[in-house]
Structures are given as structure tokens and as C-alpha cells.
Amino acid sequence: MTTTTSAWLRNLGRVLLVILLASPLLTSCEETNEDVVDEYSNWTARNDSAFASRLQQAKQAIKNAQANYGTDWEDHCNWRILRNYTIPTDGTFNTSDSIPVEIIAKGTGTVVPLYSDSVRANYVGRLIPTSGHPNGYLFANTGTSVNEDETFSDKLCTPALLLVSNNVQGFATALQHMHIGDLWRIYIHPELGYGESATNSIPKHSMLTFTIQLKGIYRKGQIAGDW
């Protein structure tokens, strides 16, 4: 074997060794990319299913309470189903116009916001749970902490000042039924959220889950002041 041939074989061996060593890295990258895709695969169907499940949970809880307590059922049930505020009270509405509400705590307020009012509220917004975000991706929250205990703490919270009419329909609907001090978790169908429009943090056709605490109500023209 000539010196040239021997050197060529040594170089070839080095190249093959580099390729073999790099293979796990390439595989790892491919797996990571697949995981990212899988997290949001079949997104529309999964979100529709998640919403239907919450709506059914609310319906069943209300049905059970009504069967056991009759007209006093609201005193014994933490679930409500609201209809989109744009639907007349005597109008028909379908699944996508419904907003299941889980009442976590009841406030002592006696009035509710109007569509033209401003409010102060603490809130946390999440997407449906995924493999990468078991609690649901956190896409919005008030305050500087992602710790929900701090978000809703009387001492640590920093409520946002919101114009009711500036929110997506599902969020605006819920606000118009809340009293100061109420802490609710609401489930918003994609059509009452961002629909088929994606944002930087919210894929299109996403069910939105908001935990909201109403802290203040300000009628149109009333100055809210600093918190």
C-alpha cells in the first residue's frame, strides 16, 4: 500500500467517525422537532373536544343541582353557563355561543359592569394542556409573577385596567356578569376568542381558559385612578 493510499484511508476513517458521532445529535434534533409538531397536532379537533367536555361538565353539574335543590340550585352549584352577550335573551344560541363558568369564589359586590364600563381585574390566560405545557401554555397574566397565588393575592396583585368592550366576546361576556370580589374560571370557545386568527402566542382555533378576579368597576366617564 502506498503512502498516499494509506493517508487517504486514514482521512476517510476520520470522516466516518465524525459522521457516526454526529448521528445521535441529528436524531435528537429530529425528535425534538417532531415533539414540537406533535404538541399542536390536530389542534382544531382537540380544542373542540376540550370545550365540549367543559360544557358537558357544566351542564351535568347544573342538572344535578336542579334535580336535588330545585329553584335553589344556584346556592349549591359552582357552575354556570353564560350566553354570548350579542345573543338576545329570547334568541337561540348554540355551543359556540356558550361560556361555561366555574365559580371559585364569590365576591360581595352588588353591581356588575356594563359593556361601556372599565374594570380592574386580575387574570391568567392559558391554552389547553399539551405535552410541553401540562397546565396549558400561559399566554397572558396580570402582574409580574407567573405564580397564580401571587397574581390573585390581595397584597401582591396588580390588577389591569380594562375597557370591557375591548376584550374578545367570551371575556367581555363574563365580565358583565361578575361582581367585585368574584373569582371565576371561564372556558371560551374559539369563535368567542380569536377564532381563526393566530397571534404570536395563540394558535388559531384555540379554546381560551381564563381565571379572572374582578377588583373594580368604573362607569363610563368615571376616573379609575391608580391602584
MDAnalysis code that builds the backbone (N, CA, C; Angstrom):
import MDAnalysis as mda
import numpy as np

u = mda.Universe.empty(681, n_residues=227, atom_resindex=np.repeat(np.arange(227), 3), trajectory=True)
u.add_TopologyAttr("name", ["N", "CA", "C"] * 227)
u.add_TopologyAttr("resid", np.arange(1, 228))
u.add_TopologyAttr("resname", ["MET", "THR", "THR", "THR", "THR", "SER", "ALA", "TRP", "LEU", "ARG", "ASN", "LEU", "GLY", "ARG", "VAL", "LEU", "LEU", "VAL", "ILE", "LEU", "LEU", "ALA", "SER", "PRO", "LEU", "LEU", "THR", "SER", "CYS", "GLU", "GLU", "THR", "ASN", "GLU", "ASP", "VAL", "VAL", "ASP", "GLU", "TYR", "SER", "ASN", "TRP", "THR", "ALA", "ARG", "ASN", "ASP", "SER", "ALA", "PHE", "ALA", "SER", "ARG", "LEU", "GLN", "GLN", "ALA", "LYS", "GLN", "ALA", "ILE", "LYS", "ASN", "ALA", "GLN", "ALA", "ASN", "TYR", "GLY", "THR", "ASP", "TRP", "GLU", "ASP", "HIS", "CYS", "ASN", "TRP", "ARG", "ILE", "LEU", "ARG", "ASN", "TYR", "THR", "ILE", "PRO", "THR", "ASP", "GLY", "THR", "PHE", "ASN", "THR", "SER", "ASP", "SER", "ILE", "PRO", "VAL", "GLU", "ILE", "ILE", "ALA", "LYS", "GLY", "THR", "GLY", "THR", "VAL", "VAL", "PRO", "LEU", "TYR", "SER", "ASP", "SER", "VAL", "ARG", "ALA", "ASN", "TYR", "VAL", "GLY", "ARG", "LEU", "ILE", "PRO", "THR", "SER", "GLY", "HIS", "PRO", "ASN", "GLY", "TYR", "LEU", "PHE", "ALA", "ASN", "THR", "GLY", "THR", "SER", "VAL", "ASN", "GLU", "ASP", "GLU", "THR", "PHE", "SER", "ASP", "LYS", "LEU", "CYS", "THR", "PRO", "ALA", "LEU", "LEU", "LEU", "VAL", "SER", "ASN", "ASN", "VAL", "GLN", "GLY", "PHE", "ALA", "THR", "ALA", "LEU", "GLN", "HIS", "MET", "HIS", "ILE", "GLY", "ASP", "LEU", "TRP", "ARG", "ILE", "TYR", "ILE", "HIS", "PRO", "GLU", "LEU", "GLY", "TYR", "GLY", "GLU", "SER", "ALA", "THR", "ASN", "SER", "ILE", "PRO", "LYS", "HIS", "SER", "MET", "LEU", "THR", "PHE", "THR", "ILE", "GLN", "LEU", "LYS", "GLY", "ILE", "TYR", "ARG", "LYS", "GLY", "GLN", "ILE", "ALA", "GLY", "ASP", "TRP"])
u.atoms.positions = np.array([
    [0.858, -1.193, 0.000],
    [0.000, 0.000, 0.000],
    [0.888, 1.234, 0.000],
    [0.562, 2.159, -0.864],
    [1.379, 3.370, -0.965],
    [1.082, 4.294, 0.193],
    [1.998, 5.234, 0.392],
    [1.811, 6.221, 1.468],
    [0.576, 7.067, 1.208],
    [0.364, 7.407, -0.068],
    [-0.802, 8.231, -0.433],
    [-2.103, 7.508, -0.126],
    [-2.156, 6.220, -0.477],
    [-3.366, 5.426, -0.216],
    [-3.626, 5.295, 1.271],
    [-2.575, 5.069, 2.021],
    [-2.711, 4.933, 3.476],
    [-3.245, 6.211, 4.104],
    [-2.741, 7.342, 3.667],
    [-3.206, 8.632, 4.204],
    [-4.664, 8.867, 3.840],
    [-5.024, 8.480, 2.626],
    [-6.418, 8.670, 2.177],
    [-7.379, 7.843, 3.017],
    [-6.974, 6.595, 3.326],
    [-7.811, 5.734, 4.151],
    [-7.943, 6.269, 5.569],
    [-6.836, 6.837, 6.091],
    [-6.909, 7.413, 7.435],
    [-7.880, 8.590, 7.461],
    [-7.823, 9.428, 6.434],
    [-8.743, 10.575, 6.356],
    [-10.196, 10.121, 6.235],
    [-10.402, 9.068, 5.427],
    [-11.750, 8.530, 5.272],
    [-12.272, 8.007, 6.600],
    [-11.416, 7.366, 7.350],
    [-11.804, 6.850, 8.665],
    [-12.216, 7.960, 9.601],
    [-11.476, 9.079, 9.549],
    [-11.817, 10.209, 10.415],
    [-13.187, 10.775, 10.046],
    [-13.459, 10.876, 8.740],
    [-14.741, 11.405, 8.274],
    [-15.889, 10.516, 8.737],
    [-15.705, 9.193, 8.589],
    [-16.749, 8.262, 9.014],
    [-16.988, 8.337, 10.514],
    [-15.894, 8.514, 11.277],
    [-16.022, 8.623, 12.731],
    [-16.822, 9.860, 13.117],
    [-16.554, 10.983, 12.444],
    [-17.289, 12.216, 12.720],
    [-18.773, 12.036, 12.427],
    [-19.069, 11.359, 11.306],
    [-20.468, 11.137, 10.934],
    [-21.176, 10.278, 11.973],
    [-20.484, 9.223, 12.434],
    [-21.077, 8.346, 13.436],
    [-21.335, 9.071, 14.744],
    [-20.377, 9.912, 15.143],
    [-20.539, 10.659, 16.391],
    [-21.658, 11.682, 16.292],
    [-21.864, 12.234, 15.103],
    [-22.878, 13.271, 14.918],
    [-24.281, 12.700, 14.785],
    [-24.385, 11.406, 14.456],
    [-25.693, 10.805, 14.211],
    [-26.664, 10.956, 15.369],
    [-26.237, 10.692, 16.622],
    [-27.186, 10.881, 17.732],
    [-27.681, 12.311, 17.846],
    [-26.797, 13.280, 17.543],
    [-27.199, 14.679, 17.623],
    [-28.256, 14.995, 16.586],
    [-28.053, 14.464, 15.382],
    [-29.022, 14.703, 14.317],
    [-30.361, 14.068, 14.661],
    [-30.293, 12.854, 15.203],
    [-31.519, 12.167, 15.598],
    [-32.241, 12.931, 16.683],
    [-31.450, 13.441, 17.652],
    [-32.040, 14.199, 18.752],
    [-32.763, 15.429, 18.242],
    [-32.151, 16.141, 17.288],
    [-32.777, 17.332, 16.723],
    [-34.079, 16.979, 16.022],
    [-34.044, 15.856, 15.266],
    [-35.242, 15.456, 14.553],
    [-36.362, 15.113, 15.523],
    [-36.016, 14.412, 16.614],
    [-37.028, 14.047, 17.590],
    [-37.618, 15.284, 18.248],
    [-36.751, 16.263, 18.537],
    [-37.223, 17.492, 19.168],
    [-38.204, 18.219, 18.266],
    [-37.863, 18.298, 16.972],
    [-38.758, 18.972, 16.037],
    [-40.093, 18.251, 15.934],
    [-40.046, 16.908, 15.958],
    [-41.287, 16.152, 15.888],
    [-42.132, 16.395, 17.126],
    [-41.468, 16.490, 18.292],
    [-42.200, 16.746, 19.528],
    [-42.937, 18.074, 19.458],
    [-42.274, 19.097, 18.896],
    [-42.890, 20.411, 18.788],
    [-44.127, 20.339, 17.901],
    [-44.011, 19.624, 16.792],
    [-45.138, 19.483, 15.885],
    [-46.281, 18.738, 16.573],
    [-45.951, 17.646, 17.282],
    [-46.970, 16.835, 17.932],
    [-47.734, 17.615, 18.994],
    [-47.083, 18.560, 19.642],
    [-47.730, 19.319, 20.706],
    [-48.968, 20.052, 20.194],
    [-48.943, 20.468, 18.942],
    [-50.059, 21.232, 18.385],
    [-50.751, 20.503, 17.232],
    [-50.470, 19.221, 17.080],
    [-51.112, 18.472, 16.002],
    [-52.597, 18.284, 16.287],
    [-53.385, 18.214, 15.217],
    [-54.833, 18.012, 15.344],
    [-55.447, 19.048, 16.280],
    [-54.935, 20.263, 16.206],
    [-55.261, 21.313, 17.179],
    [-56.746, 21.670, 17.190],
    [-57.340, 21.808, 16.031],
    [-58.750, 22.195, 15.963],
    [-59.637, 21.173, 16.659],
    [-59.462, 19.909, 16.323],
    [-60.289, 18.859, 16.919],
    [-60.065, 18.754, 18.421],
    [-58.829, 18.892, 18.854],
    [-58.530, 18.788, 20.286],
    [-59.166, 19.937, 21.070],
    [-59.147, 21.119, 20.497],
    [-59.754, 22.259, 21.183],
    [-61.272, 22.158, 21.202],
    [-61.855, 21.694, 20.108],
    [-63.305, 21.487, 20.081],
    [-63.716, 20.452, 21.130],
    [-62.922, 19.387, 21.230],
    [-63.208, 18.335, 22.196],
    [-63.068, 18.845, 23.630],
    [-62.023, 19.635, 23.880],
    [-61.797, 20.178, 25.224],
    [-62.945, 21.085, 25.642],
    [-63.417, 21.911, 24.711],
    [-64.528, 22.805, 25.043],
    [-65.806, 22.014, 25.286],
    [-66.077, 21.051, 24.422],
    [-67.285, 20.235, 24.577],
    [-67.287, 19.521, 25.924],
    [-66.121, 19.078, 26.352],
    [-66.004, 18.387, 27.633],
    [-66.335, 19.318, 28.799],
    [-65.822, 20.544, 28.759],
    [-66.111, 21.510, 29.828],
    [-67.583, 21.918, 29.827],
    [-68.143, 22.091, 28.646],
    [-69.554, 22.467, 28.558],
    [-70.437, 21.354, 29.119],
    [-70.102, 20.124, 28.788],
    [-70.870, 18.990, 29.302],
    [-70.722, 18.876, 30.814],
    [-69.520, 19.140, 31.322],
    [-69.298, 19.119, 32.771],
    [-70.198, 20.134, 33.468],
    [-70.279, 21.329, 32.891],
    [-71.126, 22.376, 33.465],
    [-72.599, 21.979, 33.399],
    [-73.030, 21.465, 32.254],
    [-74.433, 21.065, 32.094],
    [-74.818, 19.985, 33.099],
    [-73.938, 19.013, 33.277],
    [-74.241, 17.915, 34.188],
    [-74.305, 18.390, 35.632],
    [-73.377, 19.269, 36.016],
    [-73.379, 19.801, 37.382],
    [-74.651, 20.599, 37.652],
    [-75.059, 21.405, 36.679],
    [-76.284, 22.204, 36.829],
    [-77.513, 21.299, 36.884],
    [-77.547, 20.295, 36.031],
    [-78.672, 19.353, 36.013],
    [-78.814, 18.646, 37.355],
    [-77.681, 18.202, 37.903],
    [-77.716, 17.508, 39.194],
    [-78.202, 18.439, 40.307],
    [-77.711, 19.675, 40.294],
    [-78.107, 20.636, 41.327],
    [-79.594, 20.966, 41.228],
    [-80.088, 21.123, 40.011],
    [-81.509, 21.428, 39.827],
    [-82.387, 20.258, 40.281],
    [-81.909, 19.039, 40.025],
    [-82.676, 17.862, 40.436],
    [-82.736, 17.739, 41.956],
    [-81.671, 18.132, 42.616],
    [-81.593, 17.977, 44.074],
    [-82.134, 19.169, 44.857],
    [-82.028, 20.366, 44.267],
    [-82.360, 21.570, 45.038],
    [-83.414, 22.461, 44.382],
    [-83.888, 22.085, 43.222],
    [-84.936, 22.853, 42.571],
    [-84.515, 24.274, 42.263],
    [-85.358, 25.231, 42.620],
    [-85.082, 26.636, 42.293],
    [-83.912, 27.219, 43.085],
    [-83.469, 26.510, 44.111],
    [-82.320, 26.979, 44.902],
    [-81.004, 26.397, 44.401],
    [-81.016, 25.840, 43.195],
    [-79.847, 25.118, 42.709],
    [-78.591, 25.969, 42.669],
    [-78.711, 27.277, 42.400],
    [-77.531, 28.126, 42.279],
    [-76.755, 28.231, 43.592],
    [-77.430, 28.022, 44.704],
    [-76.749, 28.065, 46.003],
    [-75.930, 26.808, 46.261],
    [-76.103, 25.807, 45.411],
    [-75.444, 24.519, 45.635],
    [-74.634, 24.057, 44.423],
    [-74.367, 24.960, 43.519],
    [-73.633, 24.596, 42.300],
    [-72.651, 25.698, 41.939],
    [-71.433, 25.313, 41.655],
    [-70.396, 26.292, 41.309],
    [-70.244, 26.485, 39.804],
    [-71.159, 25.933, 39.033],
    [-71.085, 26.066, 37.582],
    [-72.244, 26.902, 37.053],
    [-71.938, 27.664, 36.015],
    [-72.940, 28.428, 35.282],
    [-72.616, 28.300, 33.789],
    [-73.602, 28.557, 32.961],
    [-73.380, 28.634, 31.515],
    [-73.950, 29.964, 31.040],
    [-73.075, 30.821, 30.547],
    [-73.492, 32.125, 30.043],
    [-73.659, 32.056, 28.534],
    [-74.475, 32.941, 27.992],
    [-74.582, 33.045, 26.539],
    [-73.888, 34.319, 26.086],
    [-73.300, 34.257, 24.918],
    [-72.636, 35.409, 24.314],
    [-73.529, 36.645, 24.427],
    [-72.955, 37.733, 24.918],
    [-73.759, 38.936, 25.170],
    [-74.413, 39.493, 23.911],
    [-73.936, 39.101, 22.741],
    [-74.527, 39.605, 21.497],
    [-75.815, 38.867, 21.131],
    [-76.112, 37.767, 21.831],
    [-77.325, 36.995, 21.551],
    [-78.473, 37.520, 22.408],
    [-79.603, 37.902, 21.819],
    [-80.756, 38.381, 22.609],
    [-81.196, 37.329, 23.623],
    [-81.763, 37.784, 24.726],
    [-82.179, 36.857, 25.780],
    [-83.233, 35.865, 25.296],
    [-84.001, 36.257, 24.294],
    [-85.017, 35.352, 23.762],
    [-84.556, 34.687, 22.466],
    [-83.280, 34.859, 22.139],
    [-82.750, 34.277, 20.915],
    [-82.174, 32.894, 21.146],
    [-82.032, 32.152, 20.074],
    [-81.436, 30.821, 20.175],
    [-79.919, 30.944, 20.112],
    [-79.256, 30.038, 20.796],
    [-77.798, 30.054, 20.744],
    [-77.282, 28.624, 20.733],
    [-76.108, 28.444, 20.159],
    [-75.549, 27.108, 20.020],
    [-74.323, 26.938, 20.918],
    [-73.637, 25.844, 20.732],
    [-72.490, 25.512, 21.581],
    [-71.448, 26.610, 21.601],
    [-71.108, 27.136, 20.442],
    [-70.038, 28.132, 20.367],
    [-70.420, 29.456, 21.011],
    [-71.710, 29.684, 21.261],
    [-72.167, 30.910, 21.922],
    [-72.210, 30.768, 23.441],
    [-71.853, 29.591, 23.949],
    [-71.932, 29.308, 25.378],
    [-70.582, 29.511, 26.053],
    [-70.620, 29.993, 27.286],
    [-69.396, 30.167, 28.070],
    [-69.563, 29.440, 29.403],
    [-68.981, 28.244, 29.542],
    [-69.028, 27.558, 30.834],
    [-68.199, 28.333, 31.861],
    [-68.753, 28.491, 33.051],
    [-68.097, 29.246, 34.118],
    [-68.022, 28.388, 35.374],
    [-66.830, 28.306, 35.947],
    [-66.649, 27.645, 37.234],
    [-66.395, 28.727, 38.279],
    [-67.273, 28.827, 39.261],
    [-67.142, 29.845, 40.300],
    [-66.208, 29.324, 41.387],
    [-65.054, 29.972, 41.520],
    [-64.071, 29.563, 42.524],
    [-64.336, 30.259, 43.852],
    [-64.700, 31.525, 43.776],
    [-65.028, 32.294, 44.984],
    [-66.040, 33.369, 44.620],
    [-66.946, 33.641, 45.543],
    [-67.966, 34.664, 45.325],
    [-67.600, 35.938, 46.074],
    [-67.741, 37.062, 45.375],
    [-67.463, 38.344, 45.989],
    [-68.673, 38.894, 46.714],
    [-68.511, 40.100, 47.224],
    [-69.595, 40.739, 47.983],
    [-70.192, 41.924, 47.234],
    [-69.733, 42.160, 46.003],
    [-70.258, 43.272, 45.217],
    [-71.719, 43.072, 44.871],
    [-72.398, 44.176, 44.591],
    [-73.836, 44.113, 44.289],
    [-74.170, 44.560, 42.870],
    [-73.183, 45.092, 42.146],
    [-73.426, 45.538, 40.773],
    [-72.480, 44.804, 39.834],
    [-72.823, 44.818, 38.557],
    [-71.984, 44.192, 37.535],
    [-71.589, 45.247, 36.503],
    [-70.484, 45.034, 35.799],
    [-70.055, 46.006, 34.785],
    [-71.009, 46.035, 33.589],
    [-71.079, 47.188, 32.960],
    [-71.780, 47.345, 31.694],
    [-70.766, 47.245, 30.564],
    [-71.264, 47.055, 29.360],
    [-70.384, 46.920, 28.200],
    [-69.507, 48.152, 28.022],
    [-70.024, 49.319, 28.397],
    [-69.291, 50.581, 28.212],
    [-68.392, 50.924, 29.398],
    [-68.382, 50.095, 30.426],
    [-67.592, 50.373, 31.632],
    [-66.136, 49.947, 31.476],
    [-65.333, 50.413, 32.416],
    [-63.968, 49.924, 32.584],
    [-63.920, 49.130, 33.884],
    [-62.988, 48.213, 33.972],
    [-62.849, 47.411, 35.191],
    [-61.373, 47.254, 35.531],
    [-61.124, 46.913, 36.773],
    [-59.799, 46.433, 37.166],
    [-59.956, 44.952, 37.491],
    [-59.052, 44.164, 36.933],
    [-59.163, 42.720, 37.122],
    [-57.792, 42.063, 37.116],
    [-57.669, 41.028, 37.918],
    [-56.522, 40.128, 37.835],
    [-56.939, 38.958, 36.950],
    [-56.026, 38.463, 36.136],
    [-56.396, 37.322, 35.302],
    [-55.177, 36.527, 34.870],
    [-55.440, 35.278, 34.536],
    [-54.451, 34.369, 33.959],
    [-55.117, 33.695, 32.773],
    [-54.446, 33.681, 31.619],
    [-54.989, 33.048, 30.428],
    [-54.113, 31.898, 29.972],
    [-54.719, 30.751, 29.718],
    [-53.968, 29.568, 29.281],
    [-54.642, 28.887, 28.094],
    [-53.830, 28.142, 27.329],
    [-54.338, 27.279, 26.272],
    [-54.636, 25.907, 26.867],
    [-55.140, 24.988, 26.050],
    [-55.402, 23.640, 26.544],
    [-54.074, 22.965, 26.891],
    [-54.082, 22.005, 27.814],
    [-52.847, 21.289, 28.163],
    [-52.262, 20.559, 26.957],
    [-50.935, 20.534, 26.889],
    [-50.220, 19.813, 25.841],
    [-49.074, 19.048, 26.481],
    [-48.370, 18.270, 25.682],
    [-47.233, 17.516, 26.210],
    [-46.149, 18.441, 26.740],
    [-45.968, 19.576, 26.098],
    [-44.942, 20.513, 26.540],
    [-45.400, 21.443, 27.641],
    [-46.720, 21.604, 27.786],
    [-47.291, 22.506, 28.794],
    [-48.482, 21.805, 29.457],
    [-48.195, 20.943, 30.434],
    [-49.249, 20.135, 31.064],
    [-50.370, 20.952, 31.702],
    [-50.064, 22.173, 32.122],
    [-51.091, 23.031, 32.717],
    [-51.697, 23.994, 31.704],
    [-51.272, 23.865, 30.455],
    [-51.713, 24.803, 29.428],
    [-50.736, 25.958, 29.312],
    [-50.377, 26.304, 28.100],
    [-49.423, 27.398, 27.882],
    [-49.982, 28.712, 28.425],
    [-49.185, 29.391, 29.246],
    [-49.584, 30.675, 29.825],
    [-49.336, 31.772, 28.792],
    [-50.401, 32.319, 28.215],
    [-50.230, 33.335, 27.175],
    [-50.514, 34.750, 27.671],
    [-51.107, 34.866, 28.861],
    [-51.401, 36.203, 29.385],
    [-51.602, 36.132, 30.892],
    [-51.136, 37.159, 31.582],
    [-51.419, 37.268, 33.014],
    [-51.132, 38.685, 33.480],
    [-51.796, 39.072, 34.548],
    [-51.541, 40.380, 35.138],
    [-50.424, 40.251, 36.161],
    [-49.790, 41.382, 36.462],
    [-48.697, 41.360, 37.422],
    [-47.401, 40.912, 36.788],
    [-46.398, 40.719, 37.611],
    [-45.065, 40.363, 37.122],
    [-44.693, 38.926, 37.431],
    [-45.531, 38.218, 38.156],
    [-45.222, 36.847, 38.555],
    [-46.103, 35.863, 37.806],
    [-45.529, 34.702, 37.456],
    [-46.318, 33.644, 36.825],
    [-46.940, 32.740, 37.888],
    [-46.661, 33.027, 39.146],
    [-47.252, 32.285, 40.256],
    [-48.686, 32.773, 40.466],
    [-49.659, 31.901, 40.262],
    [-51.060, 32.325, 40.331],
    [-51.458, 32.777, 41.729],
    [-50.834, 32.220, 42.755],
    [-51.140, 32.669, 44.117],
    [-50.806, 34.148, 44.282],
    [-49.723, 34.579, 43.641],
    [-49.339, 35.988, 43.715],
    [-50.223, 36.849, 42.813],
    [-50.611, 36.295, 41.667],
    [-51.478, 37.043, 40.748],
    [-52.779, 37.452, 41.428],
    [-53.308, 36.575, 42.275],
    [-54.597, 36.840, 42.915],
    [-54.477, 37.197, 44.399],
    [-53.263, 37.471, 44.838],
    [-53.045, 37.866, 46.229],
    [-53.454, 39.323, 46.443],
    [-54.194, 39.595, 47.503],
    [-54.617, 40.971, 47.793],
    [-53.418, 41.888, 48.010],
    [-52.331, 41.343, 48.544],
    [-51.159, 42.161, 48.846],
    [-50.224, 42.321, 47.648],
    [-50.185, 41.323, 46.777],
    [-49.194, 41.323, 45.697],
    [-49.776, 41.584, 44.310],
    [-51.090, 41.558, 44.174],
    [-51.684, 41.682, 42.838],
    [-51.548, 43.093, 42.279],
    [-51.541, 43.169, 40.967],
    [-51.544, 44.455, 40.256],
    [-52.612, 44.368, 39.161],
    [-53.870, 44.612, 39.502],
    [-54.969, 44.459, 38.540],
    [-54.799, 45.358, 37.319],
    [-55.149, 44.807, 36.170],
    [-55.100, 45.575, 34.926],
    [-56.376, 46.395, 34.781],
    [-56.238, 47.572, 34.183],
    [-57.398, 48.409, 33.873],
    [-57.853, 48.059, 32.464],
    [-59.076, 47.582, 32.334],
    [-59.587, 47.094, 31.054],
    [-60.897, 47.771, 30.700],
    [-61.060, 48.080, 29.431],
    [-62.352, 48.508, 28.916],
    [-63.095, 47.244, 28.500],
    [-64.245, 47.013, 29.069],
    [-64.973, 45.768, 28.814],
    [-65.113, 45.505, 27.320],
    [-65.456, 46.525, 26.579],
    [-65.723, 46.374, 25.145],
    [-64.481, 46.076, 24.316],
    [-63.298, 46.206, 24.911],
    [-62.060, 45.963, 24.163],
    [-61.622, 44.504, 24.189],
    [-62.369, 43.662, 24.863],
    [-61.977, 42.262, 25.014],
    [-62.714, 41.360, 24.037],
    [-62.174, 40.150, 23.844],
    [-62.867, 39.178, 22.992],
    [-64.239, 38.903, 23.610],
    [-65.172, 38.444, 22.792],
    [-66.567, 38.341, 23.221],
    [-66.760, 37.454, 24.451],
    [-66.033, 36.354, 24.513],
    [-66.186, 35.470, 25.659],
    [-65.768, 36.125, 26.960],
    [-64.649, 36.837, 26.933],
    [-64.138, 37.530, 28.117],
    [-65.078, 38.667, 28.501],
    [-65.517, 39.446, 27.505],
    [-66.416, 40.573, 27.757],
    [-67.752, 40.102, 28.323],
    [-68.238, 38.975, 27.834],
    [-69.494, 38.431, 28.345],
    [-69.375, 38.100, 29.826],
    [-68.308, 37.404, 30.191],
    [-68.123, 37.009, 31.589],
    [-68.029, 38.226, 32.499],
    [-67.266, 39.230, 32.085],
    [-67.108, 40.424, 32.918],
    [-68.450, 41.060, 33.255],
    [-69.373, 41.037, 32.301],
    [-70.670, 41.693, 32.503],
    [-71.602, 40.927, 33.452],
    [-71.127, 39.781, 33.936],
    [-71.906, 39.007, 34.910],
    [-71.206, 38.931, 36.267],
    [-70.036, 39.517, 36.385],
    [-69.251, 39.374, 37.607],
    [-69.494, 40.517, 38.592],
    [-69.335, 40.198, 39.860],
    [-69.390, 41.187, 40.933],
    [-67.979, 41.368, 41.500],
    [-67.726, 42.509, 42.099],
    [-66.409, 42.751, 42.691],
    [-66.118, 41.674, 43.738],
    [-64.950, 41.081, 43.604],
    [-64.540, 40.007, 44.505],
    [-64.736, 38.625, 43.930],
    [-65.532, 38.505, 42.867],
    [-65.728, 37.201, 42.235],
    [-64.418, 36.697, 41.645],
    [-64.196, 35.398, 41.784],
    [-63.060, 34.721, 41.152],
    [-63.633, 33.579, 40.333],
    [-63.535, 33.701, 39.015],
    [-64.128, 32.729, 38.103],
    [-63.068, 32.116, 37.198],
    [-63.353, 30.891, 36.774],
    [-62.585, 30.292, 35.673],
    [-63.563, 30.087, 34.525],
    [-63.244, 30.677, 33.390],
    [-64.154, 30.617, 32.244],
    [-63.482, 29.907, 31.074],
    [-64.292, 29.250, 30.275],
    [-63.808, 28.492, 29.121],
    [-64.441, 29.086, 27.865],
    [-63.604, 29.612, 27.004],
    [-64.081, 30.363, 25.841],
    [-63.888, 29.558, 24.560],
    [-64.989, 29.308, 23.873],
    [-64.922, 28.627, 22.579],
    [-64.083, 29.467, 21.620],
    [-63.332, 28.820, 20.706],
    [-62.505, 29.584, 19.765],
    [-63.248, 30.706, 19.049],
    [-64.524, 30.489, 18.715],
    [-65.268, 31.515, 17.979],
    [-65.551, 32.753, 18.820],
    [-65.514, 32.622, 20.141],
    [-65.692, 33.779, 21.017],
    [-64.349, 34.284, 21.538],
    [-63.278, 33.685, 20.999],
    [-61.927, 34.128, 21.330],
    [-61.304, 34.788, 20.114],
    [-60.222, 34.178, 19.623],
    [-59.536, 34.741, 18.455],
    [-59.872, 34.000, 17.166],
    [-60.755, 33.006, 17.251],
    [-61.229, 32.327, 16.057],
    [-60.116, 31.732, 15.218],
    [-60.146, 32.045, 13.934],
    [-59.155, 31.517, 13.005],
    [-57.969, 32.460, 12.832],
    [-57.884, 33.460, 13.686],
    [-56.750, 34.397, 13.641],
    [-55.729, 34.001, 14.695],
    [-54.517, 33.733, 14.276],
    [-53.453, 33.374, 15.212],
    [-52.724, 34.630, 15.679],
    [-52.192, 34.581, 16.885],
    [-51.331, 35.645, 17.391],
    [-49.952, 35.042, 17.617],
    [-49.032, 35.839, 18.136],
    [-47.686, 35.329, 18.394],
    [-47.685, 34.188, 19.404],
    [-48.641, 34.184, 20.318],
    [-48.646, 33.172, 21.381],
    [-49.877, 32.272, 21.369],
    [-50.829, 32.559, 20.498],
    [-52.070, 31.781, 20.468],
    [-52.315, 31.246, 19.062],
    [-52.271, 29.920, 18.869],
    [-52.578, 29.358, 17.552],
    [-54.041, 29.612, 17.194],
    [-54.335, 29.586, 15.914],
    [-55.724, 29.776, 15.505],
    [-56.586, 28.634, 16.031],
    [-57.849, 28.915, 16.211],
    [-58.841, 27.967, 16.725],
    [-58.423, 27.397, 18.080],
    [-58.156, 28.287, 19.015],
    [-57.768, 27.871, 20.367],
    [-58.877, 28.167, 21.371],
    [-59.208, 27.172, 22.182],
    [-60.053, 27.441, 23.341],
    [-59.208, 28.207, 24.351],
    [-59.782, 29.235, 24.946],
    [-59.066, 30.036, 25.933],
    [-59.647, 29.762, 27.313],
    [-58.768, 29.531, 28.268],
    [-59.189, 29.352, 29.656],
    [-58.657, 30.519, 30.468],
    [-59.562, 31.295, 31.022],
    [-59.168, 32.446, 31.835],
    [-59.634, 32.249, 33.273],
    [-58.746, 32.538, 34.201],
    [-59.129, 32.692, 35.599],
    [-59.138, 34.192, 35.861],
    [-60.293, 34.714, 36.277],
    [-60.481, 36.170, 36.392],
    [-60.961, 36.525, 37.796],
    [-60.387, 37.571, 38.325],
    [-60.829, 38.118, 39.610],
    [-61.165, 39.590, 39.405],
    [-62.432, 39.942, 39.614],
    [-62.859, 41.328, 39.413],
    [-62.564, 42.149, 40.667],
    [-61.857, 43.271, 40.463],
    [-61.425, 44.087, 41.610],
    [-62.072, 45.467, 41.641],
    [-62.543, 45.961, 40.498],
    [-63.129, 47.294, 40.484],
    [-63.982, 47.518, 39.254],
    [-65.011, 48.357, 39.385],
    [-65.901, 48.717, 38.278],
    [-65.971, 50.234, 38.188],
    [-65.828, 50.762, 36.964],
    [-65.840, 52.213, 36.758],
    [-66.778, 52.528, 35.598],
    [-67.835, 53.257, 35.905],
    [-68.797, 53.606, 34.873],
    [-68.157, 54.535, 33.843],
    [-68.753, 54.577, 32.675],
    [-68.222, 55.402, 31.592],
    [-68.068, 56.847, 32.059],
    [-66.869, 57.393, 31.876],
    [-66.583, 58.756, 32.291],
    [-65.998, 58.861, 33.682],
    [-66.078, 57.797, 34.459],
    [-65.517, 57.798, 35.811],
    [-64.020, 57.525, 35.749],
    [-63.231, 58.297, 36.497],
    [-61.781, 58.116, 36.511],
    [-61.430, 56.971, 37.451],
    [-60.683, 56.018, 36.929],
    [-60.346, 54.837, 37.725],
    [-59.294, 55.138, 38.782],
    [-58.338, 55.992, 38.441],
    [-57.272, 56.283, 39.386],
    [-56.251, 55.161, 39.444],
    [-55.211, 55.369, 40.235],
    [-54.159, 54.363, 40.367],
    [-54.585, 53.286, 41.355],
    [-54.014, 52.102, 41.169],
    [-54.313, 51.009, 42.087],
    [-53.321, 51.023, 43.241],
])
